């Protein structure tokens, strides 16, 4: 639900999404401009459920992304010529 939560103290996630970025975006709504209170975020997940498996998948995806991106800085090493050819599509 898209709410403006500038007065929220707590955010409670009951149904995890397959994409963890969507869940993080929902949590970030509580930190909008004007928020003056500390925000606590809870994720309630029952054991031995599909939701528990989704949370495990989130951790696996984050670990995999961290391993793949660790130490990479190729965008910094691109030359101007490489950047122009990438944008031009050639």
Number of C-alpha atoms within 10 A of each C-alpha: 4 6 8 12 18 16 15 16 14 15 17 11 15 12 13 19 15 14 13 16 11 12 14 11 10 15 19 14 17 24 18 12 10 10 15 12 13 11 17 12 13 12 12 13 17 10 9 8 9 12 18 16 15 18 18 11 15 18 13 12 14 12 12 12 11 11 11 10 10 9 8 10 9 7 8 7 9 11 10 9 8 12 12 12 11 10 8 8 7 7
